[in-house]
């Protein structure tokens, strides 16, 4: 399943197929040079993401890189 994205101003919108409503969107924040951590404890669930198939997230340029993935339950 691919995540689709769009950006407007300081808002990043991520969306996915409606047949994946109920799945959770996970987020990990790392320095870009570090990449994605393989430690599953480094991933956090984006609040209310399992109740929809689209999430609008604020962009904060002062934060390190953020990585996203969609998982079933």
MOZIKA-V939482 format. One record per helix or strand of 3 or more residues. SS is the DSSP state (@ for helix, = for strand). FROM is the first residue (numbers start at 1). LEN is the number of residues. If there is no record, write none. Layout:
ss from len
SS FROM LEN
SS FROM LEN
This chain:
ss from len
= 4 5
= 11 5
@ 18 3
= 24 7
@ 40 3
@ 49 3
= 54 5
= 65 7
